[in-house]
């Protein structure tokens, strides 16, 4: 389970800490802030209308989860405060976006922004992204974004990092040929970990040709709250892009 945009003090927590159950209830919210009344109302009434139900068989084409059907579908794993997800959805209104976030506060924030901006091309999943990828039909996604995920810095917790050989294979299955996996982190160890895992996959090719390709954000990238804080504190992020090969 991956959690984006968490402050360092919030990162090293158990995987169910403050999480939302896939059906929408939340539990163990030790690290979460108490929801405002309107946020709680959105969780109760708006989230069920936008939430994906993966208990059954997936549709043949995820584009039809949206009305009108989307011109391509993108997934953001662990969207944190939702700044990047909402900006992408507004910039590309013809595309469909799926946001995956197990933490109740992150879900409340994105629901507030969806309501305020009347955003119609976002669907949400309050659970484990690995389960969502397993549910999705093959070659269903145009892009997968993982922005400042929880690095799980302690060696005994590395197995909880989202990027693993199994999830790399799951992303390869879900991405269309030519689709991309995009990864952003200011944690050098996790960047090296991600590069190593993607390099040994026959299904992905790193797109970088020069240092600026990973030292600088891609065009029109929306900086997240955590990313801005990392920059202020002198931590430089890497911006890694991997293309799904046609093999």
Secondary structure, 3 states (H helix, E strand, C coil): CCCECCCHHHHCCCCCCCEECCCCCEECCCCCCCCCHHHHHHHHHCHHHHECCCCCCCCCCHHHHCCCCCCCEEEEECCCCCHHHHHHHHHCCCCEEEEECCEHHHHHHHHHHHHHHCCCCEEEECCCHHHHHHHCCCCCEEEEEEECECCCCCHHHHHHCCCCHHHHHHHHHHEEEEEEEEEEECCHHHHHHHHHHHHCCCCEEECCCCCHHHHCCCCCCCCCHHHHHHHHCCCCCEEEEEEECCC
